């Protein structure tokens, strides 16, 4: 196993006869910022759902910090996913939405500020940016 904190190996997901994700491979290095871009129906949300543990792969393996995730429930994976629909927290700014799970885990305010600062463009001061 390499040092990739997140690794997809030949991950496939089918729903009946429909293939939603086919032989997906990806390594994400520590500290790397990754965006999944693609056409509607290309498997982006499916890959994220499998990583987060909301859905199981039909075939293939997902590793987090070198640990195989087969059978590991979503709440034990330490993975957060924010889908493109803003219906979850329409009353919050982007920064507040990102900070929400950190607050729920009772992380110190300085840690939250450090992790959330600059959300959106990499520049500080976006706490007032809204999602609409």
Phi, psi and omega in degrees: 000129177284180182275014180291121178298329177232130182218126171255131178233109176052041184283126178233141176227126176240149172238098187065236179268000181270126177267113181269332181211129186234118174046051182281128177233133179199136171243131178242120182282159177302131178079358181282139178258122186235138173240138174260116181243140177174171180294160174302133179085007183276353175108006181301305181294326178297315179299316179294322178296322177292316179301316183285346180089013177283338183216150178262144174290145174286325180210152176099178187230145173237132179240140171234123183052040176080359182259127177295132186268004177306122176080358179276120183293156184304321183291348180258004185265345181058044180237133175245141180230131173241110180282164186293339177286131182267015183293339182294311182226065185293342182270357183253155171285171177301312181298319179296323179295316180292324182286338186308308181293332177292320177295320180297332177271007177058043176285150180297148183303321181293326177292316179299313180300318180295318183283330185266337182307132177081013179304132175115305183230359184089356179259144179292163173090026181258014183301336179271357181293130181261166184269348185285000000 
